[in-house]
Amino acid sequence: MKIVGLSGSTVGVTTRTAMNYAMEAIGRLDPEIETQLIDLADYDMQFSDGRDYIEYTGDTRTVAEALMSADAIIVGSPIFQASIPGALKNVFDLLPVSAFEEKVVGIIMTAGSPKHYLVAEHQLRPILTYMKAQVVQSYVFVEAKDVYRGEIISGDVTLRIDRLVEDTAEQTRVASQMRAEREAAYAF
């Protein structure tokens, strides 16, 4: 199983901190799970212009291929101006509509205020379901006050991220098993 973490911003540290914790939590849960963290701040992404993702080169293609090859994805997104960042939306625009078909996707949102906790429900979840993702039911919302000097200081937040990681891994295992049983029924 391969779980890719996508830290969906080119600026800030709160989302990256939460995503680092999530990737470490996966390792604690099951060291056999392959992980990869993609922090958009580390990549020189091209803007989507409607081409197929395999026609892009460099970092853009690298990111697209990593997401397409994942069994599961945990998307981390800050909330800017009551919305997901354009850099994250651009990544989704680079991918085909069915990019997340048969993939489980978990969500971690970060914000400076609790006023934006529904952005995941109103903006991110609809995009992911449109792209055929099996979205983990509960998401994690992290406020800036929960992170200090690159560390999560809220036990409640770490507990919720641990649970999200467990749910993502378990749903991925179940989906994989169901897919294998479906394919075995045809025996060709």
Steps between C-alpha positions, in 0.01 A plus 500: 500500500622847414362812671600837358470812713432820306581820688300737283663839540815677393521704823458453874599234750182386676380273220848358449527431873168314502597303190840407647319367806256303282783336303677408825172360635471274195849365574403431861176332392658270242866527394415292190292784355699698245466876549593808304444861602457753222531856629404738219746753643780270383379464140498727197152429368369609161150639468244263358425574135277205419766253386503141618713477814755274328578776251643719776866480597714559807344551841149525358514153353678361808222623730222382266652153461552464876134579564380273220710207630384532862256259661394774741563871542485729799443856383614776732374848421516837669205732466575836340225760445241237599619267223753232410822639346526543125814283498296204628214561258755514217620149592144371475457677165810322365349157563230312310145501637532137611843549659386391844280210392554207737719719722424585861561865587529649849489873574693720743405870497692777676387854574560795726140505615227247577264705283621314191448141615239431229729583207589130474132410468406778259808514277745213533268201546291587188814517286627168634169321454466643148839343428358165626685486835377289788528779757556402863189606692666713769765759429742676734483876555812656653512857626823700500487507882542120497850527350802663660852512357437223251337263750137414563433591863140380521448140608151514351643587157760222508230254608276608209786475249586153633135399451491646148813302410348179642173558313680578175717187520208275600269631228779452247550138611127429481464665157799304370359172633158570348659585165704175506189294581307670219780431251539138618132437433565540128802263497654618175 
